[in-house]
Amino acid sequence: MAQLDLTRDVVDLTADLVDIPSVSRDEQQLADAVEQALRELPHLRVDRDGNTVVARTDLGRDERVVLAGHLDTVPLTDPPNIPTRRVDGLLVGRGTTDMKGGVAVQLAIARAVTEPSRDVTFVFYDCEEIEEEANGLRRIVAQHPDWLAADFAVLLEPTDGGIEGGCKGTLRVDVTTKGISAHSARPWNGHNAIHDAGEVLARLAAYEPVTVNVDGLDYHEALNAVGISGGIAGNVIPDKCTVTVNYRFAPDKSAEEAVAHVRTVFAGYDVELGDCAAGARPGLDTPAAQSFVAALDLPVTAKQGWTDVARFSAIGVPAVNFGPGDPNLAHTDDERCPEQQVTDAYAALHRWLAPSTD
């Protein structure tokens, strides 16, 4: 069985984590190693559900915070881009950015800070990189919500070493035009649904997305066609055309409000909702969040994508994204993370959580 030595330098620990394959649905070996390493720390209570491991201190502090990160990666390349390579101060390999650096920071903090200034819950979950129904954090929210009770959460997804507050929501709809099929040699006997889709595309081209300031952070909305389909044969006038549209919306809107907005944009058309996930407000007005930002002394920007901070927000726990690695390099064949960012992230969280020496 793979084993982890939490006394190793946090950069070495990152490499050790990367070198244990953990593609989504195949996280058991890494989850076993994480669980075993955490159970050797007497100051933590450890629980497990499937391949999600949760550890926590119980010191009776006035605040509780969560440090969370997923164990899985997207599939390996061919040939595999593990084990880790070190090149000019970079860790290179699958998961170095997304997000073994963040997981290593969690584990290093769990070992080093035995009496934190606030109680800490460490969450290591599975299946983040695949369909939403399999997400380990989603499962814990549904089955063990008490494990996640806290005043504030930090998701250690890659942010290039900065702080990103909240996240945007996302939804997908199919906008469908209806026509009448006919032989393409006699199109006057039918009505071309693909031609009608031109108006749907025109509305998208004319749409002016807004930037919404939420709790001091600017979220840039976006409405885009991401797919189009229609037609059944080269000699048939199509009677149906579907334009798939993705809307990224600021966290001032509920999911219901976002859906209503999209239906208004495409009034007169059949609009079918595919999936929808609300965003998360930054929650930076809470004492725990303010102490986090003050301790790290880093600028805070808005998270322009969707992340699992939204799951914390949905259960009343404000959350931010903060972790080593450039998210633009996540999932790439040459995925890499600066060693210094891993070291700096560990130092920042240690500064925030270690007891005061005053």
Disulfide bonds with the S-S distance in Angstrom:
none
